[in-house]
Amino acid sequence: MAQAAEDRVAVIATDGFEEAELTEPVKALRGAGIKVDIIAPHSGKIQAFKHHDKSVTVPVDRTLDKANPEDYVAVVLPGGALNADAMRMNGEMHDFLRAMDDAHKPMAIICHAPWELVSAGLARGRTMTSWPTLQDDIRNAGGQWVDREVVVDGNLITSRKPDDLPAFNRELLQRLTKQHASAGAGDWPAGDAAGGRVAASERPENQRKEGAGKQKTPTA
């Protein structure tokens, strides 16, 4: 898959992420020639887990307060209960996701990470999957939960667990390939790939006060 030199994907997580759900998508993206930034609320390194046990640490490329959604063609959110529970309460994370969704950019979200979508107000009207214990949260937020290895709803790609990573990575790379081809033809973004989905900023449940989603200009 030939990608433009400027194509860059944001992978956003904090301490407590599930190791494979970050490292495997990053490996697939970089293998396809796509640049990846590991973004976290703090600098230094973030701690991975394999289920309940600490594993590797991963260096942070950019802190969330310095990350501008306009610099990225897609975002990946790894799971891990500790990671997702912390990130869902981060207002800068909400703004980043809303900006990516408004621009119809791919959002690949796995395992517990759909919590972050719920807390950002972006679950209503969307069909998705997740770790099974999140299904009530998604339904209560107005989304439709299904039990499949990967679900694609417009710009949203979701999966349930590490075993689903081959399908998750496949759909993410396919979406980025189509997006790149459309951009080269001069016709992207021209509405959501699902066909006419209303932009997130125009949905009544996601209306915010003017300036609430303003992003900081990156200095790094």
C-alpha positions in Angstrom: 0.0 0.0 0.0 1.7 3.2 -1.2 1.0 6.1 1.2 1.9 9.8 0.9 4.9 10.8 3.0 2.7 13.1 5.1 0.2 10.4 6.1 0.3 10.1 9.9 -1.9 8.2 12.3 -2.5 9.1 16.0 -2.4 6.3 18.5 -3.7 7.6 21.8 -3.4 5.8 25.1 -2.1 6.1 28.7 -0.8 3.7 31.3 -2.8 0.5 31.5 -3.3 -0.1 27.8 -3.5 -3.7 26.5 -0.1 -4.3 24.9 -1.1 -6.1 21.6 -3.9 -3.6 20.9 -1.3 -0.8 20.6 1.8 -2.6 19.3 0.1 -4.7 16.6 -1.8 -1.8 14.9 1.4 0.3 15.1 3.4 -2.5 13.4 0.8 -2.9 10.7 0.6 0.8 10.0 4.4 1.3 9.9 4.7 -1.8 7.7 2.4 -0.1 5.2 4.6 3.0 5.2 2.4 5.1 7.4 3.9 7.3 10.1 2.6 6.8 13.6 2.6 9.1 16.7 2.1 7.6 20.1 0.2 10.2 22.0 -0.5 10.3 25.8 -1.6 12.8 28.4 2.0 12.7 29.8 5.5 12.6 28.3 8.0 9.8 28.8 6.7 6.3 28.5 3.4 4.6 29.0 2.9 1.2 30.7 1.4 -1.7 28.8 -0.4 -4.6 30.4 -1.0 -8.2 29.2 -4.4 -8.7 30.7 -3.7 -8.2 34.4 0.1 -8.1 34.4 2.5 -5.3 33.5 4.6 -5.8 30.4 6.5 -3.4 28.2 6.7 0.4 28.2 6.2 2.4 25.0 7.8 5.9 24.4 5.5 8.8 24.0 6.0 10.9 20.8 3.7 13.8 21.7 1.5 14.8 24.6 -2.2 15.1 24.0 -2.2 18.9 24.7 0.2 19.4 21.8 -1.6 17.1 19.4 -3.6 18.7 16.6 -6.2 16.5 14.9 -5.6 18.3 11.6 -2.1 16.6 11.5 -3.6 13.1 11.4 -5.4 11.0 8.8 -6.8 8.6 11.4 -6.8 7.7 15.1 -6.4 4.4 16.8 -7.5 3.8 20.4 -6.2 0.7 22.1 -8.1 -0.9 24.9 -7.2 -2.0 28.4 -9.7 -1.2 31.2 -7.3 1.0 33.1 -6.3 3.0 30.1 -9.8 3.5 28.7 -11.3 4.4 32.1 -8.7 7.1 32.5 -8.9 8.4 28.9 -12.7 8.6 28.8 -12.5 11.4 31.5 -10.0 13.5 29.6 -11.6 16.6 28.0 -8.8 17.1 25.5 -9.4 13.5 24.4 -13.1 14.3 23.8 -12.2 17.3 21.7 -9.7 15.3 19.6 -12.2 12.6 18.9 -15.0 15.0 18.0 -12.7 16.8 15.6 -11.7 13.6 13.9 -15.3 12.5 13.6 -16.4 15.9 12.2 -13.7 15.5 9.5 -14.9 11.9 8.7 -11.5 10.5 9.4 -11.2 6.8 10.4 -11.4 6.1 14.1 -10.3 2.5 14.9 -11.3 1.6 18.5 -10.9 -1.7 20.2 -11.9 -3.6 23.4 -12.6 -1.1 26.3 -11.7 2.0 24.2 -15.3 2.5 23.0 -15.9 3.9 26.5 -14.0 7.0 25.2 -16.4 7.3 22.3 -19.4 7.1 24.8 -17.9 9.8 27.0 -17.2 12.1 24.0 -20.8 11.9 23.0 -20.2 10.1 19.8 -21.9 6.7 20.3 -25.5 7.7 19.5 -26.7 6.3 16.3 -23.6 4.2 15.7 -23.3 0.5 15.3 -20.2 -1.0 17.0 -18.7 -3.8 19.0 -16.4 -3.8 22.1 -15.4 -5.9 25.0 -18.7 -7.5 26.0 -19.0 -5.7 29.4 -19.3 -2.4 27.6 -22.5 -3.3 25.7 -24.9 -1.8 28.2 -22.9 1.5 28.2 -23.0 1.7 24.5 -26.7 0.9 24.3 -27.5 3.4 27.1 -25.6 6.1 25.1 -27.8 5.4 22.1 -25.6 3.1 20.1 -26.2 -0.3 18.8 -23.9 -3.1 20.1 -23.2 -6.3 18.1 -21.0 -9.2 18.8 -18.6 -9.5 15.8 -14.9 -9.5 15.4 -14.9 -6.2 13.5 -17.7 -3.7 12.7 -17.4 -0.8 10.2 -19.9 2.0 10.5 -18.8 4.8 8.2 -15.5 6.2 9.6 -15.8 4.1 12.7 -14.0 0.7 13.0 -14.5 -1.3 16.2 -13.4 -4.7 17.5 -13.8 -6.7 20.7 -10.4 -8.0 21.9 -6.8 -8.9 20.9 -7.9 -12.0 19.0 -9.7 -9.7 16.6 -6.6 -7.7 15.7 -6.1 -9.3 12.2 -9.6 -8.2 11.1 -9.2 -4.8 12.9 -5.9 -4.0 11.3 -7.2 -5.2 7.9 -10.2 -2.9 8.0 -8.1 0.1 9.1 -5.6 -0.3 6.3 -8.3 -0.8 3.7 -10.0 2.4 4.9 -6.8 4.3 4.8 -6.1 3.0 1.3 -9.5 4.1 0.0 -9.2 7.5 1.8 -5.7 8.1 0.2 -7.0 7.2 -3.2 -10.0 9.5 -2.9 -7.8 12.3 -1.6 -5.5 11.9 -4.6 -8.5 12.2 -6.9 -9.5 15.4 -5.1 -12.9 14.2 -3.8 -12.2 13.5 -0.1 -13.7 14.3 2.3 -17.0 14.5 0.5 -19.3 13.1 3.2 -19.1 10.0 5.3 -18.3 6.7 3.7 -21.5 5.2 5.1 -23.4 7.4 2.7 -24.8 10.6 4.0 -24.2 10.3 7.8 -24.6 13.6 9.5 -21.4 15.1 10.7 -20.9 14.8 14.5 -20.9 18.5 15.0 -24.4 18.8 13.5 -26.0 16.1 15.6 -28.2 17.7 18.3 -26.7 15.6 21.1 -23.2 16.8 20.3 -23.8 20.5 20.0 -21.2 22.4 22.1 -20.6 26.0 23.0 -18.6 27.9 20.5 -14.9 27.3 21.0 -15.3 24.2 23.2 -13.5 22.0 20.8 -10.7 24.4 19.8 -7.4 22.6 19.5 -4.0 23.9 20.5 -1.4 24.5 17.8 1.3 21.9 18.2 4.7 23.3 19.3 6.6 20.0 19.0 
